Structure formats: C-alpha cells, structure tokens
Amino acid sequence: MSDWTSLWYVWLILLTVFLLLLCGITASCIKFCCRKKRPPVETFSRHPYDLTVIAIDSDSTAHSTVT
C-alpha cells in the first residue's frame, strides 16, 4: 500500500477544492454584506405609458386597399 504523503496529487486536488469552496463562501459573504448596507434599488421604474389602439373593420377602406 502507498503512503498518503506520497500521493501528492490527492493533496493537490483536496487543496484546490478547499480553495474554491473558501472563495465561494467569501464571495457570498461579501455580496450579502454589500446588499445589506446599500439601500434597495428599484430595478424597474414605473412610468405611465400611453397606448393607442386602432381598430380596423373588414368594411373599412384601409383594409380593402391593403388586401
């Protein structure tokens, strides 16, 4: 059987996984803290819009010239 200290690649993989996990936890904490300190930002501004609807009957001249 091989000794654990001679399996350097296993330690390298474990160290890489640990560092990725640590970076993810740190980024999540920083994101959470920054979101908590900033006032909430409204992403969608609510502006009133005018909407015009034009109805075209089958008897109208516009419909007869298009078709």
VMD Tcl script that draws the C-alpha trace (Angstrom):
set ca {
  {0.00 0.00 0.00}
  {1.15 3.51 -0.75}
  {1.62 6.13 1.90}
  {-0.73 9.19 1.95}
  {2.21 11.58 1.83}
  {3.44 10.09 -1.42}
  {0.08 10.76 -3.12}
  {0.81 14.43 -3.83}
  {-1.90 14.73 -6.47}
  {-4.59 13.81 -3.95}
  {-3.43 16.62 -1.68}
  {-3.35 18.99 -4.66}
  {-6.94 18.12 -5.60}
  {-8.10 18.49 -1.99}
  {-6.33 21.84 -1.68}
  {-7.91 23.08 -4.93}
  {-11.40 22.04 -3.81}
  {-10.87 23.68 -0.42}
  {-9.68 26.95 -2.00}
  {-12.62 27.04 -4.41}
  {-15.02 26.45 -1.53}
  {-13.34 29.16 0.53}
  {-13.52 31.64 -2.37}
  {-17.21 30.88 -2.88}
  {-18.03 31.38 0.78}
  {-16.04 34.63 0.88}
  {-17.75 35.98 -2.25}
  {-21.18 35.11 -0.85}
  {-20.42 36.86 2.43}
  {-19.15 39.98 0.66}
  {-22.21 40.05 -1.61}
  {-24.53 39.63 1.37}
  {-22.82 42.37 3.37}
  {-22.82 44.83 0.46}
  {-26.51 44.17 -0.26}
  {-27.35 44.73 3.40}
  {-25.58 48.11 3.64}
  {-26.85 49.58 0.34}
  {-30.37 50.96 0.09}
  {-32.59 48.84 -2.13}
  {-32.51 49.91 -5.75}
  {-35.68 49.81 -7.79}
  {-34.84 47.87 -10.92}
  {-37.98 48.66 -12.92}
  {-39.09 52.26 -12.98}
  {-42.82 52.67 -13.20}
  {-43.62 55.27 -15.84}
  {-47.11 55.68 -17.24}
  {-47.32 54.87 -20.92}
  {-49.99 55.90 -23.42}
  {-51.38 53.13 -25.54}
  {-53.28 53.80 -28.72}
  {-55.37 51.05 -30.30}
  {-56.70 51.42 -33.83}
  {-59.45 49.01 -34.81}
  {-59.87 48.18 -38.50}
  {-63.11 46.68 -39.68}
  {-63.38 44.50 -42.74}
  {-65.58 47.18 -44.35}
  {-63.04 50.00 -43.97}
  {-61.16 51.48 -46.93}
  {-57.79 50.86 -45.25}
  {-58.47 47.12 -45.14}
  {-59.64 46.97 -48.73}
  {-56.55 48.80 -50.02}
  {-54.17 46.55 -48.04}
  {-55.76 43.33 -49.22}
}
mol new
graphics top color blue
foreach p $ca { graphics top sphere $p radius 0.5 }
foreach p [lrange $ca 0 end-1] q [lrange $ca 1 end] { graphics top cylinder $p $q radius 0.2 }
display resetview
